[in-house]
């Protein structure tokens, strides 16, 4: 429901939390595997994390980008935050 602000707050904190967990998982896997992938692909939040895994973005940049995306999703009037990537 659009008037329930806790739902929208959860979207932002959820996206940021997911990003931190994904970066940590990537670092863990990277340290366990003897080789790295030759290519990466992602969609929406995944493309930002692909940039991190590829070395194009650092952790701070990932958080700033994901925060901006979450704020944009929350600010949209058309889809109430859904699939605005």
C-alpha positions as CSV (number, residue, x, y, z in Angstrom):
1,X,0.0,0.0,0.0
2,X,1.5,3.4,-1.0
3,X,0.8,5.0,2.4
4,X,2.7,2.3,4.2
5,X,6.2,3.9,4.4
6,X,7.8,0.9,6.1
7,X,7.3,-1.1,2.9
8,X,9.3,1.5,1.0
9,X,11.9,1.8,3.7
10,X,12.4,-1.9,3.4
11,X,13.0,-1.6,-0.3
12,X,16.0,0.7,0.2
13,X,17.5,-1.2,3.1
14,X,16.9,-4.5,1.4
15,X,18.7,-3.4,-1.8
16,X,21.6,-2.1,0.2
17,X,21.8,-5.2,2.4
18,X,21.6,-7.5,-0.6
19,X,24.5,-5.6,-2.3
20,X,26.7,-5.9,0.8
21,X,25.9,-9.7,1.1
22,X,26.6,-10.2,-2.6
23,X,30.0,-8.4,-2.4
24,X,30.9,-10.5,0.6
25,X,29.9,-13.7,-1.2
26,X,31.9,-12.7,-4.2
27,X,35.0,-11.9,-2.1
28,X,34.7,-15.3,-0.4
29,X,34.3,-17.2,-3.6
30,X,37.1,-15.3,-5.3
31,X,39.5,-16.3,-2.5
32,X,38.5,-19.9,-2.8
33,X,38.7,-20.4,-6.5
34,X,42.0,-20.7,-8.4
35,X,40.7,-18.7,-11.4
36,X,38.3,-15.9,-12.2
37,X,35.6,-15.8,-14.8
38,X,36.4,-14.4,-18.3
39,X,33.1,-12.5,-18.3
40,X,30.3,-11.3,-16.1
41,X,26.6,-10.4,-16.7
42,X,23.9,-9.0,-14.5
43,X,20.5,-7.3,-14.6
44,X,19.3,-4.4,-12.5
45,X,21.1,-4.7,-9.1
46,X,23.1,-7.5,-10.6
47,X,24.8,-5.3,-13.2
48,X,26.1,-3.1,-10.5
49,X,27.5,-6.1,-8.7
50,X,29.0,-7.3,-11.9
51,X,30.9,-4.0,-12.1
52,X,32.2,-4.7,-8.6
53,X,33.3,-8.2,-9.5
54,X,35.0,-7.0,-12.6
55,X,36.9,-4.4,-10.7
56,X,35.2,-1.4,-12.4
57,X,33.5,-0.3,-9.2
58,X,34.6,-0.3,-5.5
59,X,32.4,-1.1,-2.6
60,X,31.6,2.5,-1.8
61,X,30.6,3.2,-5.4
62,X,28.3,0.1,-5.4
63,X,26.5,1.4,-2.2
64,X,26.1,4.9,-3.6
65,X,24.7,3.6,-6.9
66,X,22.3,1.1,-5.2
67,X,21.2,3.8,-2.9
68,X,20.5,6.2,-5.8
69,X,18.6,3.4,-7.6
70,X,16.5,2.6,-4.5
71,X,15.7,6.3,-4.0
72,X,14.7,6.6,-7.7
73,X,12.4,3.5,-7.3
74,X,10.8,5.1,-4.2
75,X,10.3,8.4,-5.9
76,X,8.6,7.1,-9.0
77,X,4.9,7.6,-9.3
78,X,4.2,5.2,-12.1
79,X,5.2,1.8,-10.8
80,X,5.3,2.4,-7.0
81,X,9.0,1.3,-7.0
82,X,8.5,-1.8,-9.1
83,X,11.0,-2.7,-11.9
84,X,12.2,0.8,-12.6
85,X,15.7,-0.4,-13.6
